[in-house]
Amino acid sequence: MTLAPDWVCEILSPGHERKDLVHHLLLLQRAGVPYYWVLSPEDRSLIAYALEGEGYRVIASAAYRQDEMPERVRIPPFEVGEIDLGYVFGVD
């Protein structure tokens, strides 16, 4: 790849969390990818990172809870529209 993407969304795989959360994060950070999201189907959660200087910073975190109102989020770089986490995790 010769051009880094503007955004990467990682879906955690059971048994591969270390690779997904550490190895990939460091590779993307080194490549200068501005936004990195991590989705956990098991926890029905989303953590979003933004690159600041040479490191990532958490800019948002949210989780879908069936007993609460549907979680809708606006997170860079897609803050213009709402993202329905229930739909993302296939529960709505």
C-alpha positions in Angstrom: 0.0 0.0 0.0 1.4 3.4 -0.9 -1.3 5.6 0.5 -2.5 5.4 4.1 -6.3 5.4 4.5 -8.1 8.2 6.4 -9.9 5.8 8.7 -9.6 2.1 9.7 -12.3 0.1 11.6 -11.0 -3.0 13.3 -13.5 -5.7 14.3 -12.1 -7.7 17.2 -11.7 -11.4 16.7 -11.9 -13.8 19.6 -8.4 -15.0 20.5 -6.7 -12.3 18.4 -7.3 -9.3 20.7 -3.6 -8.7 21.3 -2.9 -8.6 17.6 -6.0 -6.5 16.9 -5.5 -4.0 19.8 -1.7 -3.7 20.0 0.0 -4.8 16.8 -2.5 -3.2 14.4 -2.8 0.0 16.5 1.0 0.5 16.4 1.2 -0.2 12.6 -1.6 2.3 11.9 -0.1 4.8 14.2 3.2 4.5 12.4 1.5 4.9 9.0 -0.2 8.1 10.2 -3.8 6.9 9.8 -5.8 9.8 11.4 -8.7 7.7 12.8 -8.8 4.2 14.1 -12.0 2.5 15.4 -12.2 -0.7 17.3 -15.5 -2.7 17.3 -16.1 -5.5 19.8 -19.0 -7.7 18.8 -18.8 -9.6 22.0 -19.1 -6.4 24.2 -21.2 -4.6 21.6 -18.9 -1.6 22.0 -17.0 0.9 20.0 -13.8 2.8 20.9 -12.6 5.5 18.5 -9.1 6.9 18.4 -7.7 10.0 16.7 -4.0 10.5 15.9 -2.5 13.4 17.8 1.1 14.0 17.1 2.7 10.6 17.1 0.1 8.8 19.2 -3.5 7.9 19.4 -5.9 9.4 21.8 -9.4 8.0 22.7 -12.0 10.4 21.3 -15.2 8.4 21.9 -16.4 5.2 23.4 -19.9 3.8 23.4 -21.7 0.5 23.9 -25.1 -0.9 22.9 -27.2 -2.0 25.9 -30.5 -3.8 25.0 -32.2 -2.5 28.2 -31.4 1.2 27.4 -32.4 3.5 24.6 -30.8 2.8 21.3 -27.3 4.2 21.3 -26.7 6.6 18.4 -23.3 8.2 18.1 -21.6 10.9 16.0 -17.9 10.2 15.9 -15.2 11.7 13.6 -14.6 11.4 10.8 -18.3 10.6 10.4 -19.8 13.1 12.8 -22.1 14.5 10.2 -24.5 11.5 10.5 -25.6 9.3 13.3 -24.5 5.7 13.6 -26.9 3.3 15.2 -24.9 0.8 17.3 -27.9 -1.6 17.5 -27.9 -1.8 13.7 -24.1 -2.2 13.6 -24.2 -5.1 16.0 -27.3 -6.7 14.3 -29.6 -6.4 17.3 -32.2 -3.9 16.0 
